[in-house]
Amino acid sequence: MLAQNPPMGWNSWDCYGAAVTEADVRRNAEYMAAHLKAHGWEYVVVDIQWYQPTADSHEYAPFSDERMDAYGRFLPAENRFPSAAGDAGFKPLADYIHSLGLKFGIHIMRGMPRVAAHRHLPIFGSAYSCDQVANPNSICAWNPDMYGLKCDHPGARDYYDSIFRLYAEWGVDFVKCDDIAREYPHCQREIELISQACRGCGREIVLSLSPGPAPLERAEHLKKYANMWRITDDFWDDWRLLKAMFERAEKWCVHAGPGHWPDADMLPVGALRQCYEQHPDGGWTKFTPAEQRTMLTLWCMMRSPLMIGGEMSKNDEFTRALLTNAAVLAIERESWCAHPLYTTDEECAWIAPRKDGAGCYVAAFNLSGKARKIAVDPVYIERGYRSATELWSGKPARHLTAKLPAHDAAVWRVEF
């Protein structure tokens, strides 16, 4: 099954916005292969507007001169991705990523380029043209590139088939489709068409839907048609956003399972915002080390996909250690049916049974602004346990008790 476990990788948005280049992607892929691959990290994902030659920040240039082929399908901007010259597309870059033992992903927007509709371009392999299929009344509120499609028109499936077949030829392993996860009900049929095209393209491609918050009442539809979907809008290095994620995680954790994963968004760790020449502190994450432990612990307990947001080649020792803690990362693969035991304004505790039945994981979170001793009552485990190990420190523990700094977390592997 595709996405048997939550996907793990890197995405270019947090550090490079729309301005990422081939050199940036290769550098981060090389770092991942050298330092993270052994711990399960494998996807390298190029985020938005890779077809825009003049992109230089997190902003979108309206109605720019986008690169596309004769069938209204975006192509990488060659000044940013030199290996795409001669209409090679992303295949040379994907081949390089694959040669490192990794997988390659791209971002797309739902629909088709407005310019393709305005030029009346044909749809590859179809009797219809782009202007017949584009829906000028279905537009993105925050990005000017696209029209949605008339999803009851037979040419709509033709267009989505054409782009996913191209991505399959390039060797794409992951597609993040944007402007869609929170757009129910009017994008429900479009999600279905995209999913069908993705699954019918002849290559296994993980399908991720953004941005959130996806509506909880559509969970079963999302589980049927996507491998992961965002449960929040863009998540950044702000404690208020992290604390708010506990409520989202509680609501969505019951829907996590093989092939379909609620997505708490990228991990804003390390060197962020690198597309700006001058940025305070080099764009380094505003999260404290304690907050980063809390974030990764929560993401693993709820089994969210893990996508690193920082420029990995600039990782310090703390960031590298955070992302290579094998015992914590194993929670994503070894647990199931995770859920919170209790939540107050000041603290929270979660439990995640192990699939092998030999134990469980228990996490404690200090949500307050002061150091706090948190003790998880063994009664929550419902049976005796013979040993426990706290996974951030690696130390054995007789009791599930920790004195935690503000915004910090502890997580124990418990053996029955």
Buried (B, 14 or more C-beta within 10 A) or exposed (E): EBBEBBBBBBBBBBBBBBBBBBEBBBBBBBBBBEBBBEBBBBBBBBBBBBBBBEBBEBEBBEEBEBBBBEBBBBBBBBEBBBBBEEEBBBBBBBBBBBEBEBBBBBBBBBBBBBBBBBBEBBBBEBEBBBBBBBBEEBBBEEBEBBBBBBBEBEBBBBBBBBBBBBBBBBBBBBBBBBBBBBBBEEBBBBBBBBBBBBBEBEBBBBBBBBBBBBBEEBBEBBBEBBBBBBBBEBBBBEBEBBBEBBEBBBEBBEBBBEBBBBBBBBBBBBBBBBBBEEEEEEBBBBBBBBBBBBBBBBBBBBBBBBBBBBBBBBBEEEBBEBBBBEBBBBBBBBBEBBBBBEBEEEBBBBBBBBEEEEBBBBBBBBBBEEEBEBEBEBEBBEEEBEEBBBBBEEEEBEEBBBEBBBBBBBBBBBEE
